[in-house]
Amino acid sequence: MRRLILASTLLLAACATRPQQAPPTAEQPAQPQPPRREATRLTGMTPRDLTAHFGRPALQIQEGTSLKLQFRGNYCVLDAYLYPGQNGAMVVTHVDTRLPTGADTDQATCISALEYPS
């Protein structure tokens, strides 16, 4: 009787299906992203570059070896932080953007609003 139970168990186990693996999917080529105007594009700019791009800064603060340039528009405020680069020239290393109320806002939208004021 034990052999019959053992044989039927093995027979049933042999009939069980294996878990199917998903067929490998061909990787989709990366779609090119449209160029975005955001902080990574401003990084490395000099004060002269920023002034040529956005106009005269509304605020300029020098503290130690750093420089903060602030550009304001109707939509937002952009703070660019500059520090000495490898060659000693001041370059943008960080950018913050916010609404005039102080709430955070999307950098690309703010940059675009400052570039094309209405």
C-alpha positions as a Markdown table, in Angstrom:
| # | Residue | x | y | z |
|---|---|---|---|---|
| 1 | Met | 0.0 | 0.0 | 0.0 |
| 2 | Arg | 2.8 | 2.4 | 0.8 |
| 3 | Arg | 4.4 | 1.7 | -2.5 |
| 4 | Leu | 1.1 | 2.5 | -4.3 |
| 5 | Ile | 0.8 | 5.8 | -2.4 |
| 6 | Leu | 4.5 | 6.6 | -3.1 |
| 7 | Ala | 4.2 | 5.7 | -6.8 |
| 8 | Ser | 1.0 | 7.7 | -7.2 |
| 9 | Thr | 2.6 | 10.7 | -5.5 |
| 10 | Leu | 5.6 | 10.5 | -7.8 |
| 11 | Leu | 3.4 | 10.1 | -10.8 |
| 12 | Leu | 1.4 | 13.2 | -9.9 |
| 13 | Ala | 4.6 | 15.2 | -9.2 |
| 14 | Ala | 5.9 | 14.3 | -12.6 |
| 15 | Cys | 2.7 | 15.7 | -14.2 |
| 16 | Ala | 3.0 | 19.0 | -12.4 |
| 17 | Thr | 4.0 | 21.9 | -14.6 |
| 18 | Arg | 7.1 | 23.9 | -13.9 |
| 19 | Pro | 6.8 | 27.5 | -13.3 |
| 20 | Gln | 7.2 | 29.3 | -16.6 |
| 21 | Gln | 9.8 | 32.0 | -16.8 |
| 22 | Ala | 8.9 | 35.1 | -18.7 |
| 23 | Pro | 10.4 | 35.2 | -22.1 |
| 24 | Pro | 13.3 | 37.7 | -22.3 |
| 25 | Thr | 12.0 | 41.0 | -23.6 |
| 26 | Ala | 14.0 | 43.0 | -26.0 |
| 27 | Glu | 15.1 | 46.2 | -24.4 |
| 28 | Gln | 13.6 | 49.3 | -25.8 |
| 29 | Pro | 16.2 | 51.8 | -27.0 |
| 30 | Ala | 16.2 | 54.9 | -24.8 |
| 31 | Gln | 14.0 | 57.7 | -26.2 |
| 32 | Pro | 16.0 | 60.9 | -26.5 |
| 33 | Gln | 14.7 | 63.4 | -23.9 |
| 34 | Pro | 14.0 | 66.9 | -25.0 |
| 35 | Pro | 16.6 | 69.4 | -23.8 |
| 36 | Arg | 15.6 | 70.7 | -20.4 |
| 37 | Arg | 16.7 | 74.0 | -18.9 |
| 38 | Glu | 17.6 | 73.1 | -15.4 |
| 39 | Ala | 20.3 | 73.5 | -12.8 |
| 40 | Thr | 22.6 | 71.0 | -14.5 |
| 41 | Arg | 22.7 | 73.3 | -17.5 |
| 42 | Leu | 23.5 | 76.3 | -15.2 |
| 43 | Thr | 26.2 | 74.4 | -13.3 |
| 44 | Gly | 29.6 | 75.6 | -14.4 |
| 45 | Met | 28.4 | 79.0 | -15.6 |
| 46 | Thr | 30.3 | 82.1 | -14.5 |
| 47 | Pro | 28.7 | 85.3 | -13.1 |
| 48 | Arg | 29.2 | 86.9 | -16.5 |
| 49 | Asp | 27.4 | 83.9 | -18.2 |
| 50 | Leu | 24.5 | 84.2 | -15.7 |
| 51 | Thr | 24.1 | 87.9 | -16.2 |
| 52 | Ala | 24.2 | 87.5 | -20.0 |
| 53 | His | 21.5 | 84.8 | -19.7 |
| 54 | Phe | 19.1 | 86.3 | -17.1 |
| 55 | Gly | 20.1 | 90.0 | -17.0 |
| 56 | Arg | 21.2 | 91.9 | -13.9 |
| 57 | Pro | 20.8 | 90.0 | -10.6 |
| 58 | Ala | 18.3 | 91.4 | -8.1 |
| 59 | Leu | 20.6 | 90.4 | -5.3 |
| 60 | Gln | 24.4 | 89.7 | -5.0 |
| 61 | Ile | 25.9 | 88.4 | -1.8 |
| 62 | Gln | 29.5 | 87.6 | -1.3 |
| 63 | Glu | 30.4 | 85.5 | 1.8 |
| 64 | Gly | 34.0 | 84.3 | 2.2 |
| 65 | Thr | 34.9 | 82.7 | -1.1 |
| 66 | Ser | 31.3 | 82.1 | -2.2 |
| 67 | Leu | 28.9 | 84.2 | -4.2 |
| 68 | Lys | 25.1 | 84.1 | -4.4 |
| 69 | Leu | 23.3 | 85.7 | -7.3 |
| 70 | Gln | 19.5 | 86.0 | -7.1 |
| 71 | Phe | 17.3 | 86.4 | -10.1 |
| 72 | Arg | 13.7 | 87.3 | -9.7 |
| 73 | Gly | 10.7 | 87.2 | -12.0 |
| 74 | Asn | 6.9 | 87.4 | -11.6 |
| 75 | Tyr | 6.7 | 83.6 | -11.3 |
| 76 | Cys | 9.7 | 82.6 | -9.2 |
| 77 | Val | 13.1 | 83.4 | -7.6 |
| 78 | Leu | 16.3 | 81.6 | -8.6 |
| 79 | Asp | 19.4 | 81.5 | -6.3 |
| 80 | Ala | 22.6 | 80.5 | -8.0 |
| 81 | Tyr | 25.5 | 79.6 | -5.7 |
| 82 | Leu | 29.0 | 80.1 | -7.1 |
| 83 | Tyr | 32.3 | 78.9 | -5.7 |
| 84 | Pro | 35.9 | 79.0 | -7.1 |
| 85 | Gly | 36.4 | 76.3 | -9.7 |
| 86 | Gln | 39.6 | 74.5 | -10.6 |
| 87 | Asn | 41.1 | 77.5 | -12.4 |
| 88 | Gly | 40.0 | 79.9 | -9.6 |
| 89 | Ala | 37.1 | 81.4 | -11.5 |
| 90 | Met | 33.7 | 81.6 | -9.8 |
| 91 | Val | 31.3 | 79.0 | -11.2 |
| 92 | Val | 27.8 | 77.8 | -10.4 |
| 93 | Thr | 27.8 | 74.7 | -8.3 |
| 94 | His | 24.2 | 74.7 | -6.9 |
| 95 | Val | 20.8 | 76.3 | -7.9 |
| 96 | Asp | 17.7 | 76.7 | -5.8 |
| 97 | Thr | 14.3 | 77.8 | -7.2 |
| 98 | Arg | 11.2 | 78.8 | -5.3 |
| 99 | Leu | 8.0 | 80.8 | -5.8 |
| 100 | Pro | 7.8 | 84.3 | -4.4 |
| 101 | Thr | 5.8 | 82.8 | -1.5 |
| 102 | Gly | 8.8 | 80.7 | -0.6 |
| 103 | Ala | 7.4 | 77.3 | -1.7 |
| 104 | Asp | 9.6 | 75.1 | -3.8 |
| 105 | Thr | 9.0 | 75.0 | -7.6 |
| 106 | Asp | 10.3 | 73.1 | -10.6 |
| 107 | Gln | 13.7 | 74.4 | -11.7 |
| 108 | Ala | 13.1 | 73.9 | -15.4 |
| 109 | Thr | 9.8 | 75.9 | -15.2 |
| 110 | Cys | 11.5 | 78.7 | -13.2 |
| 111 | Ile | 14.4 | 78.9 | -15.5 |
| 112 | Ser | 12.1 | 79.1 | -18.5 |
| 113 | Ala | 10.0 | 81.8 | -16.8 |
| 114 | Leu | 13.1 | 83.9 | -16.2 |
| 115 | Glu | 14.3 | 83.4 | -19.8 |
| 116 | Tyr | 11.0 | 84.3 | -21.3 |
| 117 | Pro | 9.2 | 86.8 | -18.9 |
| 118 | Ser | 5.7 | 87.7 | -19.8 |
